[in-house]
Structure formats: structure tokens, C-alpha cells
């Protein structure tokens, strides 16, 4: 064989050709190993019944016959997570695994919709954003914080930093000088009803934090606010009307490093506070909510004190009182996750490959937060395929769900190829001392009954020993 010193051989292409000098008579039959780039046919593998799912293994998950769904079982809902490992799928041929489509098209880890849209999330229900006059996803890079409610109540960040949040990014507040300020506007002064919601996380022990640390504040203590109570042991929602100022306390004791969904509502007759989708307390209050010309602040009072030390994400304010069902829908669709990892293998037990996500590592996962069609990376190539489902929830009454999966692959044919009639002539490249002895017939040990054929497909160069018995791949991906 010619040693071309690591350079490409100019006459080798995707046609399988015998190595020799003849212009004709080089036609022989040779079994070849298909590679990515060869002709392929699309195949689909559907998992949609108890018998299909039961071929895999359940860890704190189960297939429920009554609704034909894969879900978390009672233990999984209680501890907040579970795993399903599928059976290994055998395509029978080398295959490029292209996509996984999950049914139903539910939405998880779902940020609130922009521009007062109404979105059906599936399992968690409908998220109706009507009446929303402020929506801050807090994904912005610079100091300008964009309101995506459609009301242009944009804000300015002072001494905050961008960090990973409950949804994409969030803002970190340092507890001494950080805040976001939104200038006053008419719709920031609702009079009859209001809902304030956000996700927050303490970065210090709340018990040692500043008393009454502010999360959302309008006009100090004279309009509306969500804060911590006097010793930061619970969340507090406060309203001042023309009749009275009252506050309602939650019962959850916040812990450092944990995200909480906090919502306060006022409907003209009562105040309610919800934490993580659950109603925790109700008190009576009547009257018109006081108005002011002061700006709205996130992370401190408008008087420039009582700073919050932690992360805040997804701030929304409405001119109506959300119902308990609406609030639990927001929490469940925001907290729950449906994640996937996959692997493509050459061994039938998949011992030659590990599970991975989009970046090819064990630490990454494909998710379904926006789309139920997961497009896989080109790295998944092999005869066998397996997937792992990870389900997460924040409620013992809610689980992500899967009714069916459709896995699409492009299968490559293992074929008996006929070599081109013209040999590939490498003799012009031959120089003294640059010949490598190639193997004898792998089956018979005979050199006389062996023809060596070569091709390059999609950057992969293959050398075959084509004998009267079979075709044997000797070298793959050499240059």
C-alpha cells in the first residue's frame, strides 16, 4: 500500500474501487460497512403502550393504564423526581438517530407568556396573562430591564448581576445597594384588584438577613409590596387601601439556596398569599388601593433601604386577582421539568456508550420547555439506541407525563457492493521505500485470492479486503 505521508489520495472518492492499474476489468462483489453519508432510509420507532414501556425500567415512575401515561409514582411526586430507562432499540443496521417526538405537547419549566397571551401548557393547564401590566423575565444582559407585557414599563438595574435563574437568567441582589427601578405609570397604580408574583431565592441564611427585606415595593409601605416579615421567617404581602393597611403572612419558612414561587392577591374584599402554588393564608381587607407617583422597586424599598440579598426571577403584576387554579398552573408549569438523555451504540447492551445531552456530556439534558420535538445532534450514530427520561416536580399532586414517543432514525444499508470497473491507480504516488505490505486474505491467508478496494464517504476512508468468501474492513478513517 502507498504511504502518502498523511495527505489525501486524490483519486479516492465515494465509489468503491479496487486498487490496481487496470482501466477496466476491476468489477468484483464486496460486502461493505455502511457509514454516515451512504444512502439511507428513514425509520420510525413508536413507544405508545404499556407493553412498550414495560420493556424499560422504572425508578419512582410508573405507566398508568387508566390514562395511558408514563408519570411519576407517589414516591416520585413526594421526593420530586423519577427516572425511566427505555429498552434498547435495535435498528438492525448502522443508523443516524435524528429526533424524538414526545406526546402530548405539554410545556414544562415554562416562563410566563409575553404580551398578555393565553397559553395552554397541557398537564398544568392554561396560563392566562390578561390584565398583566408588568412582566420582567430578567434575562437582559445590560442595565436596561425589558417589560414584555406590552405596556413598556421598562426598568433600570443598579448594582445587580446576571445569574442562572429558575428560567434562563435572573438578577442577583447584593443586600446593600442592588435594586431595579421602574418609573411610575398609570397602570402601575391599580385600584380595585392586584396580583403580584415572582420567583425568589435567598443567597444567605434568611434569619440573618435584613428585617423586612423587600422583593417588590411601591411607595415604601403606603401602596403594595411583597417582602419578608420582621424576622425573615416567612413571606409577607402588604396592601394599603383608603380604608386600612394590612398584611398577610405565609407559613413556609424560606431556606437559603432554594427557589420559591411567591404570589399575593387582593380582590377588593380579601388578601391571599400563595407559596409554591399553595394558598397559605387569607385575611379580609376592603377599599381602593392607594396610588402614588413614586417608582416601583425590586430588591429594596423606594426609600432606598431594606435591601434583599439573593436572586429574583420572573416578576409579574396584574390588575386582577388570579385564582388559586391559575396560580397552581403557573407554579406547576414553571417548576416541573421533563428532561431526556440518549445514546447510540454499537454493542447490543450499549456498554460502549454513555448517556448524554446536547453538548455530548453526562451533565447536559435535552428539555421540552418550548417544543415536544427534540432534534438530536449528529453524534448519535450506531445500530442501537436508548433513551433516559428524567421527570421533576415541585408538587406531590402533579407530574409531567408522556403518552408516546416517536423516534426517527436514518438507517444505512449493509450492502453487497459492486466495485467500479476501473481500478484506482495509485502507482504514480509510489516512491522508493514508501510501500506498506497490506494483509493477506483474512479468511484464507492467501494473497492471490484477495482484492483490496478503497472508498471515501463523508470524510471517512475505508480499505476492504474483498475475497471470494466475503468483504472484510481492514482500516477505517485512515488518511
C-alpha positions as CSV (number, residue, x, y, z in Angstrom):
1,X,0.0,0.0,0.0
2,X,1.2,3.5,-0.7
3,X,2.4,5.7,2.1
4,X,1.2,9.1,1.2
5,X,2.6,10.8,4.3
6,X,-0.8,11.7,5.8
7,X,-2.1,13.5,2.7
8,X,-5.3,12.8,0.9
9,X,-5.3,10.4,-2.0
10,X,-6.6,12.5,-4.9
11,X,-8.3,9.6,-6.8
12,X,-10.3,8.1,-3.9
13,X,-13.9,9.1,-3.8
14,X,-17.3,7.5,-2.7
15,X,-17.1,4.9,-5.4
16,X,-15.7,1.6,-4.2
17,X,-12.8,0.7,-6.4
18,X,-10.1,-2.0,-6.5
19,X,-6.6,-0.8,-6.0
20,X,-4.7,-1.5,-9.3
21,X,-3.6,-0.1,-12.6
22,X,-6.2,-1.6,-15.0
23,X,-8.6,0.8,-16.8
24,X,-11.3,-2.0,-16.9
25,X,-12.0,-5.4,-15.6
26,X,-11.9,-4.3,-11.9
27,X,-15.5,-5.3,-11.2
28,X,-15.9,-7.6,-8.2
29,X,-18.5,-8.0,-5.4
30,X,-17.6,-6.9,-1.9
31,X,-19.7,-6.6,1.3
32,X,-19.1,-3.2,2.8
33,X,-19.9,-1.5,6.1
34,X,-22.2,1.5,5.5
35,X,-21.2,4.8,7.1
36,X,-22.9,8.1,7.7
37,X,-23.2,9.7,4.3
38,X,-24.2,6.5,2.4
39,X,-27.8,6.2,1.0
40,X,-30.3,5.8,3.8
41,X,-33.9,5.1,4.5
42,X,-35.9,6.8,7.3
43,X,-37.3,4.5,10.1
44,X,-39.6,5.4,13.0
45,X,-39.9,3.6,16.3
46,X,-43.0,4.3,18.3
47,X,-43.4,3.6,22.0
48,X,-47.1,4.1,23.0
49,X,-48.4,1.2,25.1
50,X,-48.0,-0.5,28.4
51,X,-46.2,-3.4,26.8
52,X,-43.8,-1.0,25.1
53,X,-42.9,1.0,28.2
54,X,-42.7,-2.1,30.4
55,X,-39.7,-3.3,28.4
56,X,-37.8,-0.5,30.1
57,X,-37.1,0.1,33.8
58,X,-38.9,2.4,36.2
59,X,-37.3,4.4,39.1
60,X,-40.0,6.3,41.0
61,X,-42.0,6.3,37.8
62,X,-44.9,4.2,36.5
63,X,-47.1,3.6,33.5
64,X,-50.7,4.3,34.4
65,X,-53.2,2.2,32.5
66,X,-56.2,4.4,33.3
67,X,-54.8,7.4,31.3
68,X,-52.1,5.6,29.2
69,X,-49.4,7.8,30.6
70,X,-45.8,7.5,31.9
71,X,-45.7,9.6,35.1
72,X,-44.0,9.9,38.5
73,X,-45.4,7.5,41.0
74,X,-46.4,8.5,44.6
75,X,-42.8,8.3,45.8
76,X,-41.5,10.3,42.8
77,X,-44.1,13.0,43.4
78,X,-43.1,13.2,47.1
79,X,-39.4,13.4,46.6
80,X,-39.8,15.5,43.4
81,X,-38.1,13.3,40.7
82,X,-38.0,10.0,39.0
83,X,-36.3,8.2,36.0
84,X,-37.4,5.9,33.2
85,X,-34.8,4.0,31.2
86,X,-36.0,2.7,27.9
87,X,-35.4,-0.7,26.4
88,X,-32.6,-0.7,23.8
89,X,-33.9,-0.3,20.3
90,X,-32.2,-2.4,17.6
91,X,-32.5,-0.9,14.1
92,X,-30.6,-3.8,12.6
93,X,-28.4,-1.5,10.6
94,X,-26.0,1.4,11.3
95,X,-28.2,4.4,11.8
96,X,-28.1,8.1,12.3
97,X,-30.6,8.8,15.1
98,X,-32.3,12.1,14.2
99,X,-35.1,13.1,16.6
100,X,-37.5,12.2,19.4
101,X,-41.1,13.5,19.4
102,X,-43.0,13.4,22.7
103,X,-46.8,13.3,23.0
104,X,-48.6,15.2,24.4
105,X,-47.0,18.5,23.6
106,X,-47.0,19.8,27.3
107,X,-44.9,22.7,28.4
108,X,-42.5,22.4,31.4
109,X,-40.1,24.8,33.0
110,X,-42.2,27.3,31.1
111,X,-41.7,31.1,31.5
112,X,-44.8,33.3,31.5
113,X,-46.1,34.3,28.1
114,X,-45.5,37.8,26.7
115,X,-48.0,40.4,25.5
116,X,-50.9,39.2,27.6
117,X,-51.2,35.9,25.7
118,X,-53.1,32.9,26.9
119,X,-51.2,29.6,26.5
120,X,-52.4,26.0,27.2
121,X,-49.4,24.2,28.9
122,X,-51.2,20.9,28.8
123,X,-50.9,19.0,32.0
124,X,-50.5,22.2,34.1
125,X,-53.5,23.9,32.5
126,X,-54.0,27.3,30.8
127,X,-51.8,30.3,31.7
128,X,-53.9,33.4,31.0
129,X,-51.9,36.6,31.1
130,X,-54.9,39.0,30.7
131,X,-54.6,42.0,33.0
132,X,-50.8,41.7,33.1
133,X,-49.2,45.2,33.1
134,X,-45.6,44.3,34.1
135,X,-43.6,41.2,33.1
136,X,-39.9,41.1,33.7
137,X,-38.2,37.8,32.6
138,X,-34.9,39.4,33.9
139,X,-32.9,37.7,31.1
140,X,-31.5,41.1,29.9
141,X,-27.7,41.4,29.7
142,X,-27.3,45.2,30.3
143,X,-28.7,47.6,32.8
144,X,-32.0,48.1,30.8
145,X,-34.7,45.6,32.1
146,X,-37.3,45.0,29.4
147,X,-41.0,44.7,30.2
148,X,-42.6,42.2,27.9
149,X,-46.2,42.7,29.0
150,X,-46.7,45.1,26.1
151,X,-47.0,48.1,28.4
152,X,-43.5,49.4,28.1
153,X,-42.8,49.5,31.8
154,X,-39.1,49.0,31.3
155,X,-36.7,49.3,34.3
156,X,-33.1,50.2,35.1
157,X,-30.8,47.8,37.0
158,X,-28.5,49.3,39.7
159,X,-25.7,47.1,41.0
160,X,-27.3,43.8,40.1
161,X,-25.6,41.0,38.2
162,X,-26.9,38.3,35.8
163,X,-27.0,34.7,37.1
164,X,-28.8,31.5,36.2
165,X,-32.4,31.6,37.2
166,X,-35.4,29.5,37.6
167,X,-36.0,30.2,33.9
168,X,-32.9,31.0,31.8
169,X,-31.3,34.0,33.7
170,X,-32.2,36.0,36.8
171,X,-30.8,39.0,38.7
172,X,-28.7,38.8,41.8
173,X,-29.1,41.5,44.5
174,X,-26.2,42.1,47.0
175,X,-28.2,43.1,50.0
176,X,-26.7,46.5,50.4
177,X,-27.1,48.6,47.2
178,X,-28.8,46.5,44.5
179,X,-32.2,47.2,43.0
180,X,-34.2,47.6,39.8
181,X,-36.3,50.7,39.4
182,X,-39.3,51.1,37.1
183,X,-40.6,54.6,36.5
184,X,-44.2,55.4,37.6
185,X,-47.0,54.9,35.1
186,X,-50.8,54.9,35.3
187,X,-51.1,51.1,35.0
188,X,-48.6,50.6,37.9
189,X,-51.4,52.0,40.1
190,X,-54.3,49.5,40.0
191,X,-57.1,50.5,42.4
192,X,-59.6,47.6,42.7
193,X,-57.6,44.4,42.4
194,X,-54.0,43.3,42.1
195,X,-51.8,40.2,41.8
196,X,-48.0,40.2,42.4
197,X,-46.0,37.1,41.6
198,X,-42.3,36.3,41.4
199,X,-39.6,33.6,42.0
200,X,-37.0,34.4,44.7
201,X,-34.0,32.7,46.2
202,X,-32.0,33.8,49.3
203,X,-28.2,33.7,49.0
204,X,-27.7,34.0,52.7
205,X,-29.4,32.4,55.7
206,X,-32.7,34.4,55.8
207,X,-32.7,34.5,59.5
208,X,-29.5,36.6,59.4
209,X,-30.7,38.9,56.6
210,X,-32.1,42.4,56.9
211,X,-35.5,42.6,58.5
212,X,-38.4,43.2,56.1
213,X,-36.1,42.6,53.1
214,X,-38.0,43.8,50.1
215,X,-38.8,41.8,47.0
216,X,-41.3,44.2,45.2
217,X,-42.2,47.6,46.6
218,X,-44.3,50.6,45.5
219,X,-44.2,53.7,47.7
220,X,-42.5,52.4,50.8
221,X,-45.3,51.0,53.0
222,X,-48.1,53.0,51.5
223,X,-49.2,51.1,48.4
224,X,-48.3,47.5,47.8
225,X,-45.3,45.2,48.4
226,X,-44.1,41.6,48.8
227,X,-41.4,41.3,51.4
228,X,-40.2,39.1,54.3
229,X,-41.7,39.6,57.7
230,X,-39.9,41.3,60.6
231,X,-37.5,38.4,61.3
232,X,-37.5,37.0,57.7
233,X,-39.1,33.7,58.9
234,X,-42.0,33.9,56.3
235,X,-43.1,35.8,53.2
236,X,-45.4,38.8,53.6
237,X,-47.8,40.5,51.2
238,X,-49.0,44.0,52.2
239,X,-51.6,46.4,50.8
240,X,-52.7,49.9,51.8
241,X,-56.2,50.9,50.8
242,X,-58.2,54.0,51.6
243,X,-59.7,52.0,54.5
244,X,-56.6,50.4,56.1
245,X,-53.2,48.9,55.7
246,X,-53.0,45.2,56.2
247,X,-50.5,42.4,55.6
248,X,-50.9,38.6,55.2
249,X,-48.2,36.1,56.2
250,X,-47.3,32.8,54.6
251,X,-46.4,29.7,56.5
252,X,-43.4,28.5,54.5
253,X,-40.1,29.2,56.3
254,X,-37.6,30.1,53.5
255,X,-34.3,28.4,53.3
256,X,-31.0,29.6,51.7
257,X,-30.4,28.5,48.1
258,X,-33.9,27.3,47.2
259,X,-36.2,28.9,44.7
260,X,-39.7,29.9,45.9
261,X,-42.7,31.0,43.8
262,X,-44.5,33.7,45.8
263,X,-47.8,35.3,44.9
264,X,-50.0,37.9,46.6
265,X,-53.6,38.7,45.5
266,X,-56.2,41.3,46.5
267,X,-59.7,41.2,45.1
268,X,-61.4,44.1,46.9
269,X,-62.5,42.1,49.9
270,X,-59.7,39.8,50.9
271,X,-55.9,39.3,50.6
272,X,-54.3,36.0,49.9
273,X,-50.7,34.7,49.9
274,X,-49.6,31.6,47.9
275,X,-46.2,29.9,48.1
276,X,-45.2,27.2,45.6
277,X,-48.7,27.0,44.3
278,X,-50.4,26.6,47.7
279,X,-52.7,29.0,49.4
280,X,-51.1,29.7,52.8
281,X,-53.2,32.4,54.4
282,X,-56.2,34.7,53.8
283,X,-57.3,37.9,55.6
284,X,-60.1,40.4,54.9
285,X,-59.5,43.9,53.5
286,X,-61.7,46.3,51.6
287,X,-61.2,49.6,49.9
288,X,-59.4,51.2,47.0
289,X,-55.7,50.6,46.7
290,X,-53.7,53.8,47.3
291,X,-52.0,55.3,44.3
292,X,-48.7,57.2,44.1
293,X,-46.2,58.9,41.7
294,X,-43.2,57.0,43.1
295,X,-41.4,54.4,41.0
296,X,-41.7,50.7,41.6
297,X,-38.6,49.0,43.0
298,X,-37.4,45.4,43.0
299,X,-34.9,44.4,45.7
300,X,-35.4,47.4,48.0
301,X,-38.0,49.9,49.2
302,X,-38.4,53.1,47.1
303,X,-36.9,54.9,50.1
304,X,-33.6,53.2,49.4
305,X,-33.4,50.7,52.3
306,X,-34.3,47.2,53.3
307,X,-32.3,45.6,50.6
308,X,-32.7,42.0,49.5
309,X,-29.8,39.6,49.4
310,X,-30.5,36.9,46.8
311,X,-31.8,36.2,43.3
312,X,-35.1,37.3,41.8
313,X,-36.6,36.0,38.6
314,X,-39.9,36.3,36.6
315,X,-41.6,39.3,38.1
316,X,-45.3,39.9,37.0
317,X,-48.0,42.2,38.3
318,X,-51.7,42.2,37.2
319,X,-54.7,44.4,37.6
320,X,-56.8,41.5,38.6
321,X,-56.8,38.8,41.3
322,X,-55.6,35.5,39.9
323,X,-57.5,32.4,41.1
324,X,-55.9,29.6,43.1
325,X,-56.1,27.3,40.0
326,X,-54.3,29.9,37.9
327,X,-51.5,30.2,40.4
328,X,-51.0,26.5,40.8
329,X,-50.9,26.2,37.0
330,X,-48.1,28.8,36.9
331,X,-46.1,27.1,39.6
332,X,-46.5,23.6,38.2
333,X,-45.6,24.5,34.6
334,X,-42.7,26.6,35.9
335,X,-41.3,24.1,38.4
336,X,-41.8,20.8,36.6
337,X,-39.2,19.5,34.1
338,X,-39.2,16.8,31.5
339,X,-35.6,16.0,30.5
340,X,-34.0,13.5,28.3
341,X,-30.6,11.9,27.6
342,X,-29.9,9.4,24.8
343,X,-27.1,7.2,23.5
344,X,-26.4,5.4,20.2
345,X,-24.3,2.2,20.5
346,X,-22.6,-0.5,18.5
347,X,-22.8,-3.1,21.3
348,X,-26.3,-4.7,21.8
349,X,-26.1,-3.9,25.6
350,X,-25.0,-0.3,24.9
351,X,-21.9,-0.9,27.1
352,X,-19.8,1.1,24.6
353,X,-21.6,4.4,25.0
354,X,-22.8,6.7,27.8
355,X,-26.0,8.8,28.0
356,X,-25.6,12.4,27.0
357,X,-27.4,15.6,26.2
358,X,-26.9,18.4,23.6
359,X,-23.3,19.1,24.5
360,X,-22.4,15.4,24.4
361,X,-21.7,15.1,28.2
362,X,-23.4,13.3,31.0
363,X,-24.2,16.6,32.7
364,X,-26.4,18.0,29.9
365,X,-30.1,17.2,29.1
366,X,-32.5,17.7,26.2
367,X,-35.6,19.5,27.5
368,X,-39.1,20.1,26.3
369,X,-39.7,23.6,27.7
370,X,-40.7,25.1,24.3
371,X,-41.1,22.2,21.9
372,X,-42.0,18.5,22.1
373,X,-39.7,17.6,19.2
374,X,-36.2,17.0,20.3
375,X,-33.7,17.3,17.5
376,X,-30.7,15.2,18.2
377,X,-27.1,16.1,17.4
378,X,-25.3,14.3,14.7
379,X,-23.1,12.5,17.2
380,X,-25.7,9.7,17.7
381,X,-24.7,7.1,15.1
382,X,-24.9,3.3,15.7
383,X,-27.1,0.3,15.3
384,X,-28.6,0.5,18.8
385,X,-30.3,3.4,20.6
386,X,-31.6,4.0,24.2
387,X,-33.1,7.0,25.9
388,X,-33.5,8.1,29.6
389,X,-36.4,10.2,30.8
390,X,-35.9,12.4,33.9
391,X,-39.1,13.8,35.4
392,X,-39.1,16.6,38.1
393,X,-41.9,18.2,40.0
394,X,-42.4,20.6,42.9
395,X,-45.8,19.3,44.0
396,X,-47.0,15.9,45.3
397,X,-50.2,16.4,43.3
398,X,-48.5,17.0,39.9
399,X,-46.3,15.0,37.5
400,X,-45.0,15.5,34.0
401,X,-46.5,12.9,31.6
402,X,-45.7,11.0,28.4
403,X,-48.3,9.2,26.3
404,X,-46.0,8.2,23.4
405,X,-42.6,8.7,21.9
406,X,-41.7,8.6,18.2
407,X,-38.0,8.1,17.5
408,X,-36.8,8.8,14.0
409,X,-33.6,7.4,12.5
410,X,-32.0,7.2,9.1
411,X,-30.8,3.6,8.7
412,X,-27.9,2.8,6.4
413,X,-27.9,-0.3,4.3
414,X,-25.3,-3.0,4.8
415,X,-24.9,-3.9,1.2
416,X,-23.0,-6.2,-1.2
417,X,-21.4,-3.5,-3.3
418,X,-20.0,-3.9,-6.8
419,X,-16.7,-2.1,-7.4
420,X,-16.2,0.3,-10.2
421,X,-15.0,-1.3,-13.5
422,X,-11.9,1.0,-13.4
423,X,-9.3,0.4,-10.7
424,X,-7.9,3.3,-8.6
425,X,-4.3,3.6,-9.8
426,X,-2.0,4.8,-7.0
427,X,1.2,3.8,-8.8
428,X,2.0,7.5,-9.7
429,X,2.3,8.1,-6.0
430,X,4.7,5.2,-5.4
431,X,8.2,6.2,-4.4
432,X,11.1,4.1,-3.3
433,X,10.7,2.9,0.3
434,X,7.1,4.1,0.5
435,X,5.2,0.8,0.2
436,X,3.4,-0.8,3.1
437,X,2.6,-4.5,2.9
438,X,-1.1,-5.0,3.2
439,X,-2.7,-8.1,4.8
440,X,-3.4,-11.4,3.2
441,X,-6.9,-12.7,2.7
442,X,-8.3,-12.5,6.3
443,X,-10.3,-15.7,5.7
444,X,-7.8,-17.9,3.8
445,X,-4.4,-16.3,4.4
446,X,-3.9,-16.2,0.6
447,X,-2.7,-13.2,-1.1
448,X,-3.7,-14.4,-4.6
449,X,-7.4,-14.5,-3.8
450,X,-7.6,-11.0,-2.3
451,X,-8.5,-7.8,-4.0
452,X,-8.1,-4.6,-2.0
453,X,-10.8,-1.9,-2.5
454,X,-11.0,1.6,-1.2
455,X,-13.5,4.4,-0.9
456,X,-14.1,7.7,1.0
457,X,-17.6,8.7,2.2
458,X,-18.3,11.9,4.2
459,X,-14.7,12.2,5.2
460,X,-14.3,8.6,6.2
461,X,-11.8,6.5,4.2
462,X,-12.3,2.7,4.2
463,X,-10.0,-0.1,3.0
464,X,-11.5,-3.5,2.3
465,X,-10.1,-6.9,1.7
466,X,-12.6,-8.3,-0.9
467,X,-12.2,-12.1,-1.2
468,X,-14.1,-14.9,-2.8
469,X,-15.7,-15.5,0.7
470,X,-16.5,-12.1,2.0
471,X,-15.6,-8.4,2.3
472,X,-13.6,-7.5,5.4
473,X,-13.0,-4.0,6.6
474,X,-9.3,-3.7,7.3
475,X,-8.9,0.0,8.0
476,X,-11.4,2.8,8.7
477,X,-10.9,6.6,8.8
478,X,-7.3,6.5,7.6
479,X,-5.9,9.3,5.5
